[in-house]
Amino acid sequence: MADDQVNEPAPVEDAPAEEPAPVEEEKKEEAPKASAPACSGECPCEMISKPFEESPFFAQAKEIFMWKDLMKSLLVFCVVNVFFVLLICYEFTVIGLICWICFFALLAALCFDIMHVIAFFKGEDAKSQLADKNIPIPGEQIDGFFQLVGAVVKALLGVAVNAILIRSVPFSIGMIFGFLFLIYLAGHMGVCGMLYVAILFCFIWFRLYNDHKEAIDNLFQKIKDMVKQQIDNLKAKINKPKAE
């Protein structure tokens, strides 16, 4: 009986105690991924497009850019044009323009409810025609807009970091011309002008791409192949003396 009792724990001693090992190996493999820069090795186009794809605000704005509701899109298009024409051509400021809009809206409201205003100065009771109205403030849309702006700025800085750290030689060389182009636009158009062009581009591009997706994709593929061929030809010319 004593020998049996001694032999009984044997299976427990022989049981493999190496199960936690794979967990430790997984942790060791995951550690370098967590410490790697968030923007390393990512495609610049994907980095810039990702904030737009994840933004609920842009999903609503895209419905307008796609011209699905013609009257709504046309109204927004006209308002955008008037707003930016006043900013760019007549040198209004954004805050000044908003205050002017509120000023004229207030004058219109006072004229509309003039009997209530007159009754107030006469000390009489007169029901206001506007006091019971409710104009909702689009808080979610405002928050979504600024979140989108912050995400886009972060993505653009990530693209700039990729170029400066030369993670891709062709991309870094191409960004030299990209930065020069942006410097030219900023000097001649300013922030408002560039934003105006970007919004007009959205009104044209999304519907155009939706209607002619295959042709546009083929054109971009041909451009990519042509650029790649030129880079390969340049590499061949540079390496030719070494081969001889």
N, C-alpha and C positions, 0 to 999 in steps of 0.2 A: 504494500500500500504506500509506503514511503517513496519507493522508486516511481510509482505511478504519479504521485503528487509532484515529484521533481520534474518528471517528463511533461506534465500537462502545460506548464507555461511556455514550452518550446515554441509552439506556433506563434505566440505573442512576440517572442524574441525574433523569430524569423520574418515577422510581418514587415513589409517594406515601409520605412519611415521617410521615403524620398518624395512624397506627394507635394510638400510645399515648394520643392525645388523649381518646378516649372513656373510657379507664381513669382518666385524671385527673379527668374530669367525674364519673365514678361515685364516685370517692373524695371529691370535693367535695360531692356530694349525700349521701353516707353519713355525713359528719362531723357535721352537725347532729343526725341521728338518734341517734348515739352519745352526744352531749352532753345530750340531752333527759332530763328526770327520768323515772325508770322508772315512776312512778305517774301521769304526766300523761295526761289524756284517757282513762283506763281506767274501765270500769264498776265501781262499788264491789262489786256482787254478784259479778262475775267475779273481782275481786281477792281476795275472801274465800273463794270456792269453789275457786279454783285450787290452794291448798295441799292441800285435801282430795282433789281429783281426781288430783294427782300423788303422793300418799302411799301407798306399799304397805301401811303399817300401817292406814290408814283403810280400804283396800280389804278387808282381812281383818276389820276391825271391822264394816264394813257388812254382811258376811254374817251377823253376829250380830244386827244391828239389823233385818235383813230377816226374821228368824224363819224362815230356811230349815231350820235344824236346831232343832226345837222344844225338845228337852231341853237342848241346849247354850245356846240363847238364854235359856231359863227359868232355868238355873243362874246364868248371868252376871247376869241381871236381879235375882235374889234376893240375890246377893253384893253387887251395887252398892247395893241398897236398904239392906241391913244395914250396910254400910260407911259410907254417908252418914248414916244415922240415928244411928249411934254418934258420928260427927263433929259433927253439928248438934245433936242433942237431948241428948246426954250429954257434950258438950264435950271429947271426946277430941281429941288432936292426931294428925296423920298419922303422925309418927314414933312417938309413943306407942302408937298402935293397931297399927302394924306390929310393934313390939317385943312387945306383948301376944300377938299371933298367933304369933310365933316362940317365945315363952315357953311357951304351951300346947302347941304342936307338939313342943317339946323334952320336956316332961313326958310327953306321950303316947308319944314314942319311947322314953324311958327305961322306962316301964311295959311297953311291948311287948317290949323287949329286956332285961328285968330280970335274967334268968339270966346274961347276959353281964356286967352290972354287978356282980352278986354275986360271980361268978367272979373278976373283976378284984381285988376287995378281999380275996378268999381266996387270991390268988396262984395260981389255977388257970387252965388254958387252956380257954376256951369260945368257940366260934365265934359271932360276931355275926350276927344275922339281918338287920341293916340296912346293915352296912358295905359290902357288895358292891352295894348298890342304887345307881342313878344317877338323880338328879333333875336334868334339864337346866334351866339358867337361860335364860330367853327373852331373850338379849342383843339379837337383831335387833329384837324387838318393843319392847324398852325404848328402844333407839336411835331406832327409827322414831317412837315416841311423842314423845320430846323434840324430834326434828326437826320433827314436825308442829306441836308447840306453838310452836317458834321461828318457823316459817313463818307460822302464824296471827297471832302477835303482830306480825310484820313487815307482814303484809297489813292488819291493823287500824290500825297506825300510818300506813300509806300512805293509807288511807281518811280518817283524821283530818287528814292533811296536805292532801289534796284539799279537804276541807271548810274548813280554816283559810285556805287560799290562794284560796278562792272560785273554783274552776275551773268550778263550776256553781252558779248562784244558787239554784235550787230545792233542790238537794241540800244546800247549806250551811245554808239556812234549816231544812230538815227535820232536819239533824243537831243543831240546837239542841235540839229536842224529844228526839232520840235520846240525846244526852248527859245531859239531865235525867232521862230514864227509866233510864239505866244508873246514874246517881248514886243514884237512889232504890233500885234493886235492890241496889247495893253497900252502901248504908247499912242496909237492912233484912234482907238475906239473906247478905251476905258472899260471899267467893270460893267457898267450898265449896257454899253454897246455890245460887249461879248455875251452878256446874259440874254440880250434881245435876240442876237443872232442864234444862240443856242435854242431859245424857245421857238423861233420861226423854223429852225431845222427840225425840231420835234414835230411840229404841225405838218411838215412835208414828209419827213423820213419814214415815220411809222406806217402811214397809210401806203406810201410808195413801196416799202419793203414787203408789206403784207400782200400787195397785189402782184409784185414781180419778184418774189423771193428767190425762185430758182435762177432767174437771169442774173440777179445781183450776186448770189452766192457763186455762180460760175465766174463772174467778172472779178470778184475778190480773189478767187482761187487762181485765176490767170495772173493777177498782179503779184500774188505771193510766189508763184512759180517763177515769174520773170525776175523778181528781186532775188530769190534764192539762186537762180542761174547766174545773175550778175556777180553775186558774192562768191559763188564757186569759181567763176572765171577769174575773179580778182585773186582768189587764193592760188589758183593754178599759175597765174603769172608771177606771183610773189615767190612761189616755191620752185619755179622752173630752173633758176640758176643753181639751186641746191641740188636738184636732181642731176644736172650735168656734172 
